[in-house]
Every structure is written in C-alpha cells, then in structure tokens.
C-alpha cells in the first residue's frame, strides 16, 4: 500500500474511532492559508478530493485557495528553471566537443 493510501486509510480510521481532531486540522489549514509555510502532507490534501460532508468541503476549499495563491509562485519558479535550462543548453551547444 502506498503512503497516500495509508494516510487516507488512517484518517478514515481516526474518524471512525472518533479521535480525528477536526478543529485542529481546520486550524492547521487556516494557518497554512495565512502563512503559507505550514507543511501538510500531500496525502492529507488528497484525502479531501472527494468530500463527504460540510467539514470536508470546507477543508477542500481551504486547500484549493492555498493552491491558487501558491500557483503564481510555482509558475515563477518553473519559469526560472526553464530559463536556466535553456541557458545551459545554449552554452553546451556552443562549446566544441572534446575527444578523449
């Protein structure tokens, strides 16, 4: 079983046993929305892909809002890396090959 599946199963088990701290998780997602530096496992984010109740829909909305805020940063980073790759490829293409 992969990590994502194990995390999703564990969250469902905690929920079933009544030990899932919904308010704590909501606070975690609100902190991440406000500060952006709070780390949440990807598998936990994925557990809200198919919400079953109002609380899960709220968590999904917080997750989606955070992703939308971060998308611009990710696009900028991707552009920097693409530009760097193109620069390096141009430099390597302009150098003559050296034989051993």
HELIX and SHEET records of a PDB file:
HELIX    1   1 UNK A    3  UNK A   17  1                                  15    
HELIX    2   2 UNK A   22  UNK A   35  1                                  14    
HELIX    3   3 UNK A   42  UNK A   46  1                                   5    
HELIX    4   4 UNK A   54  UNK A   94  1                                  41    
END                                                                             
